[in-house]
């Protein structure tokens, strides 16, 4: 296990983040969703969920949760707890150390083994995950984006819903969950990040290392965030839904991307649809009145941009025309100074906000380790790189942006 510390006096609390990273696929995501849910609900030392909550309350309301996230084709199971620091109460050092102990007990001393396995909890949490999978269609916009991700990355971890595959989850057994837990502890790459005001807490890194004695490898080349696989798909897919509203998406693949291209692509995406001043928002939504929302998302882990908009079904063809024209206009350099400057200003403002968030600083550090193998990439450097992007850079990068697919989650056409 590798331990990292972010110490800043401006923070009022302390954030402890224990990250288990592993290569993902449908099986891994399905098993981990149920297993992680079980881990958060029961512990050898602290008992059942109600007892866990009572113990956290005794730590002056420490906030604990388990977060599942896909970082491209890598899954991260983050066990995190936020607690007070020494500026808030007396003996707060003890609270921080007890929080470290808590994470150890939840992760390393779980009751997920052959002798102590809780069958009732297993069935309950499996049902909970199945309900999450079934309810994903309730949010049409998010579902359409997820479906586009899946189609473009079929059979990969990134192309699978975060909580797994319904058929796989239904068939999960006690043996599957025990195996998933053993793999979590023995095979995943573990990164522990502690951030906040750490003044007056002596040797916090040593305490974490001594308490959580786990010998997992640090992040190395065995974790691949962007698994290259050839996927066959149609250039247009239409799926029906029981709604008068429809959602259109456009999938754009990024070809031959280098590390430095990331900064230009962030600006490109901000101009396209990443901010309220973007072309999609101003033209697609405001000028043409085609959508109640219109945005684009840049996936740096997967060299992908997805445009998405909520539309009326009868406006589908018109929407495609306008989206195409917006993409073409950027490639031709039809970018006003106002659009260009607003895009960079918005990106830099977002980065500056990260400096005031323990959580965002932790996530930034983790992404550096995962993608850039701990290169000297700072928030200040990111701001400088973005500020140095020119319109010509954006026009040049647009040549690497290739349209691949339309997707429509379509309601009925209004007569």
Secondary structure, 3 states (H helix, E strand, C coil): CEEEEEECCCCCEEEEEEEEEEECCHHHHHHHHHHHHHHCCEECCCEEHHHHHHHHHHCCCCEEEEEEEEECCEEEEEEEEEEECCCCCCCHHHHHHHHHHHHHHHHHCCCCCCCCCCHHHHHHHHHHHHHHHHHHHHCHHHHHHHHHHHHHCCCCCCCCCCCCCHHHHHHCCHHHHHHHHHHHHHHCEEEEEEEECCCCCCCHHHHHHHHCCCCCCCCCCCCCCCCCCCCCCCCEEEEECCCCEEEEEEEEEECCCCCCHHHHHHHHHHHHHHCCCCHHHHHHHHHCCCCCEEEEEEECCCCEEEEEEEEEHHHHHHHHHHHHHHHHHHHCCCCCHHHHHHHHHHHHHHHHHHCCCHHHHHHHHHHHHHHHCCCCCCHHHHHHHHHCCCHHHHHHHHHHEEEEEEEEEECCCCC
